[in-house]
């Protein structure tokens, strides 16, 4: 057994083989591994997959728990979104409800973590255009549609991982904005507009010559589309602070994202900036802080979060 993946779990997901296991970064919320094997009984070829299993206690310094059933909601969301944008979502190979684990198609080697590519200085504004189109199609094509039960019932996951942890925490940390933040949190919990990814940020995007994929759907729920827009906007605002010499390219990326979203049928909510302000603040002084800003960058990010909460445009100045 390695990182929670027993032989029985892997067999139920992928069949009986001699597996090689390489642990991957699953972020704070999952055990994740690259699994490889040779199928001697059929084609004699090497095969590979990514296997994920959700953690009950997230990998953060404090207590932050979430329902592990979210891995099955992720499987439902992958199938839902892949039907809409098949080129931008990995294939779900299999799932084991018994083991609370899923197996996914492994990305091509040329696809890289978009977050790290940007932090390494490679900013490609066209990626923003692709992501804006993808997100608009997800939101518009699921609006008013019957959705999988786990996505419809996703408000507890939303509260545990976002509305409560992020918004609730920031309302206490910044009490002068407490009333506004609670109002924004109530919107997230009350809305049933469409399927919302819930973690739509650069760290969950793979990009390269082979294309662009979005990953990590465990917070997917039926809710307010503003959250996905604000999440990406907040993270690109933070990247612009870190990447001072590439600030214009990051600003273009965000503008492309917002323009493409509107071009493909999405609408930008009037409170987009306020939501982005909360998320920006959480990533600097809240429960889930980025690790790439120095002290000066953190001060700039705090000022930017306050400006967004006060109504400044979400586009990067």
Secondary structure, 3 states (H helix, E strand, C coil): CECCECHHHHHHHHCCCCCEEEEECCCCCEEEEEEEEECCCCCCCEEEEEEEEECCECCCCCCCECCCCHHHHHHHHHHHHHHHCHHHECCEEEEECCCCEEEECCCCCCCEEHHHHHHCCCCCHHHHHHHHHHHHHHHHHHCCCCCCHHHHCCHHHHHHHHHHHHHHHHHHHCHHHHHHHHHHHHHHHHCCCEEECCCCCHHHEEEECCEEEECCCCCCEEECCHHHHHHHHHHHHHHHHHCHHHHHHHHHHHHHHHHHHHHCCCCCCCCHHHHHHHHHHHHHHCCCCCCCCCHHHHHHHHHHHHHHHCCCCCCCC
